Amino acid sequence: MPVAKTKRDYYDVLSVKRDSTPEEIKKSFRELAKKHHPDRNPDNKIESEEKFKEVAEAYAVLSDEEKRRRYDQLGHDGMQGGHGPGDFSGVSVDDLFASFFGGRGSSIFEEMFGGSAGGRNAGREQGASLRFEIEITLDEAHKGVTKTVDLVRDELCGTCKGSGAKVGTKPTQCTYCRGQGYVLRSQGFFAMRSACTHCHARGEINESPCAECRGGGRVRKRVRLEVPIPSGIENGTRIRLAGEGDPGEQGGARGDLYIFVKVKEHEYFMRRARDLLIEMPVTYPMAALGGEIEVPTLDARMRLSIPKGTQSGQLLRLRGMGMPDVNRYGKGDLFVRVVIETPTKLTSEQETLLRKLAEIEKVQVKPHSQRTFFDKLKDFFGEE
């Protein structure tokens, strides 16, 4: 069984004497909180968080007159039954700051990290990112193309410039959260932070909302963008257009626009990464004797040599006639799959020559029949 960890004396944790004043205890806590904050110790965040919570637990007791008196009399045993500092195991360091100092925008946080945080003064939230789908042809993917995109997105209201307030007025600070954008709800000794429902986490309220945007600061508008599609792009590729999404709250940066590219299947070419495949019919004499055919590519028409004795299904290669690499590392190849073409109609001369070839190769073939379809149908039904 694991051995229970023995708690250190709270005065030792805060490095103060038992007769220290509340001001001395608070000063020591502020210094230790800065020292052990995980953001100050990026290489040892887990251990720092444990030490920080140990310091917070000690301060939670020694900063409370009644809890300190009880601890001085009974030690850790006196912290049982709801008299202790509470369980900090599932509480974040940021929420502990909010509990002890009235919000992350307090002076201690500014002192530690050189600026305010939390509430409406915290890092302004980036706007939502948007998604749009574009369909292009294989030819466009091969050469590259610029596509026009029409989409509807949020834009800052032109009347109030995004403030949400009527022209000539200003938003007022939310009295419920005192402009923080969140409220602290007590759970035992410490408090948990939640978004203010009165101002919807904005920290301010528009008493006279803008009539154009109804106080939202944003309006829906249709915009047109030109999107460059690079040559060689593959089906399903995502293109990021930074700053082309919805605007952020309270002047926050715009989100991004993600363009998902769909490349339509081609009538003749099949694509495998940078390579292309096409099937080309070849006559039996050419496959046997060799020759040359004309092959279409996405660039031009090319002449392809058919070697003597080519088999049906055999792949022949035209180097550098495939798709360009999207990173400009050359081009793929075009593979030509040979398909031996069997004629469906023969002239009498062709049939005679083929029968002679069959005789030479000693191949049994059906004799030529002049009987009509109706003659064969009568045989099927046994009619005379």
C-alpha positions, 0 to 999 in steps of 0.5 A: 500500500502507498504510504500517505504523504506527511503534510509539512508545517504551514509556517515552514511551508511559507517560511514564516515564524509562528508570531508573524503578522498577517502582512508578513504572511501575505508578503511571503506568500506573494514571493513564494507564489511567484517562485513556484508558479508553473509559468515561471518553471516551464521545465518542471511544471508538475513539481512547481504546480504541486509546490504552488498548491502547497503554498496556497493551502498554507496561506488559505489557513494562515491568512484566515484568523479563525483557521489559524487559531485552530491550527495553532491549537490542534495542528493539522488534526484541527483542519478536519471536518470542513475547517481545512483549506479545501481540496486543491487537487482538481483546481487550476493554478489560475483559479487559485489566483482568482480565489486569493487575489480577486482575479487574474488581472490583479496586481500579483499577476501583473507583477509576475507576468508584466501585464494584466490578464483575465476578464475583458482585459485578458488576451482578446479572443480571436474570431471564429475560423470559417470553412469553404469548399472549392471544386476544380478540374484536373486541368486546373489542378495541373496548371494552377488557377485563381478561384473567386469565392463568395461567402457570408461572414461577420464584419464589424458594424460600419456604424458603431465601428464594432463597439455595439454602442449607439453613435455618441455613446459608450458602453458602461462597465458591467456592475455585476462583474465589475468589468472583469467579464467573469464572476467567482462562485464560492465552493468552500474556501476557494471560488470557481470562475465562470462567465458573467451572464449579465454582460456575456463575458464582455465586461461591459453593457450597452445601455444604448445599443447601435440600431444597425447591429443591435448592439452586437458590433457585427453584421453579416455581409457577403464578401468576395475573395480571390483564392490562388490555387497552386499547380499540383494541388491534390484532392482534399488539400486544405488552404489557410487564408490567415485573417479572413475569418470572423472578427474577434471579440472586443478588437480581437484578431480575425479568425482564418478561412480554410479552403478545402479543395476537391479535384474532380475526376477526369474522363480519361486520366486517373491520378496517383499523387504526382503520376497519371495513368491513361489507357490507350487501345492498340491494334493486335498487329501493332502490339505484335510488330511494334509501332508508334501511337499518339498519346494525349497529355495535360500539356500536349499530344506526345508520340509513344513508341510501342515495342514489338511484342507488347502485351495487353495491360503492359504499362509504358512510361512518359517521363515528366508528363504527369502532375507538377509537385505542389512544392515545385520538386519536378513533375510526375510521370504519365503511365500508358496502359496498353489495351489490345483492341479486338475489331468487332467488324472485319472486312473479307480481306481482314478475315482471310488474313486472320484465318491464314494466321490462325492456320499458321499458328495451328489455332482452331477457329470457328468456320465463317457462317453465312447463316442469318440470326433467324436461321439460328433461332429456328434451330434453337426451337427445333423448327424445320 
